[in-house]
Amino acid sequence: YQHIRDLREDHDLTQQQLAQLLSISQTTYSRYESGTLDIPSSSLIALAEFYRTSVDYLLGLTNRKAPYR
């Protein structure tokens, strides 16, 4: 889940700020970034909408940041 971390850092956000956006703990968000915990689809969708990208990009299935039409 390197793209999720990269996007957060590119936007100068902390894990705590993203955790608040998703209504989860910072520890849970940290586990998402490290890949030790699977990200629920609702959180993936929220992150994709927040960053204006695709879920595929967040999951590393594509390197194209642009969202689908």
C-alpha positions in Angstrom: 0.0 0.0 0.0 2.9 2.3 -0.8 0.7 4.6 -2.9 -1.5 5.4 0.2 1.5 6.4 2.2 3.0 8.4 -0.7 -0.3 10.3 -1.2 -0.5 11.2 2.5 3.0 12.4 2.5 2.6 14.4 -0.7 -0.4 16.2 0.8 1.6 16.9 4.1 -1.0 15.0 6.2 -0.4 12.9 9.3 -1.7 9.4 9.9 -3.8 10.9 12.6 -5.5 13.3 10.2 -6.4 10.5 7.8 -7.5 8.3 10.7 -9.9 11.1 11.7 -11.2 11.3 8.2 -12.0 7.6 8.2 -13.2 7.5 11.8 -10.6 5.0 12.9 -7.6 5.0 15.2 -4.2 6.2 14.1 -2.9 2.6 14.9 -5.4 1.1 12.5 -4.5 3.6 9.8 -0.8 2.8 10.3 -1.6 -0.9 9.8 -3.4 -0.1 6.5 -0.3 1.7 5.3 2.1 -1.1 6.3 -0.2 -3.7 4.7 -0.6 -5.7 8.0 -4.4 -5.0 7.9 -6.6 -5.1 4.9 -8.4 -1.9 4.1 -12.2 -2.1 4.1 -13.8 -1.2 0.8 -15.7 1.8 2.4 -12.3 3.2 3.5 -10.8 2.6 0.1 -13.6 4.5 -1.5 -13.4 7.4 1.0 -9.6 7.7 0.4 -10.0 7.5 -3.4 -12.6 10.3 -3.3 -10.5 12.4 -0.9 -7.4 12.1 -3.1 -9.4 12.2 -6.3 -7.9 9.0 -7.6 -8.9 5.4 -8.2 -9.1 2.5 -5.8 -6.8 0.6 -8.2 -4.2 3.3 -7.8 -4.4 3.1 -4.0 -4.0 -0.7 -4.1 -1.0 -0.5 -6.4 -2.8 -2.1 -9.4 -2.0 0.8 -11.6 0.5 3.7 -11.5 -2.1 6.1 -13.1 -3.3 8.5 -10.5 -6.2 9.9 -12.6 -9.6 8.5 -11.4 -11.8 6.6 -13.8 -14.5 8.6 -15.6 
